[in-house]
Amino acid sequence: MKQLFLIRHAKSSWADPSLTDFERPLNKRGKRDAAFMGKRLRDAGIRPELMVSSPARRAKKTARIIGEAIGYDKTTIQYHQDIYTADLAALLGVIRTAAPGTNALALVGHNFVITDCAEYLTGGTLAAIPTCGIVSIGFDTIDWPDVAGKSGRLLFFDYPKLHVSRSIGE
């Protein structure tokens, strides 16, 4: 079985209007939420074998924070431009070209393509994956190129605001 984790980057800062979209960093809540979600993955015993992220600053930081929490060597996170500029076909291309021996793959990217991809692969409706949301999809296949529309099943969908006590005072 292959397992895919689609992770939307954590909350970004809009404080500096001179920054390009690509350069926007995480804000304080984003850093906190990424650490929280990383701990949730760690506590569930989840550690993807491969993490691939958009090279945008906010996505890279999200990947690094989550990676640190789960014990993933952040120096081995791969960055792929197609995840930043992705449409559904490009994102599927990244998934389908994952190393054959990789059974658990995490992609850190942006909406709306992360939501589109989750819905396409599961055939379900998720509305919009919130910032730092994680969707896990399982596939009964041995090869990533076989991943196709409606071929996956939703294993879990988690995000910081599901945990009400963490949202109080925001």
PyMOL commands that set and color helices and strands:
alter all, ss='L'
color gray80, all
select helices_A, chain A and resi 21-23+28-43+57-70+74-76+81-84+88-96+113-122+144-146+160-162+164-167
alter helices_A, ss='H'
color red, helices_A
select strands_A, chain A and resi 2-8+50-53+78-79+104-109+134-139+152-158
alter strands_A, ss='S'
color yellow, strands_A
deselect
rebuild
show_as cartoon
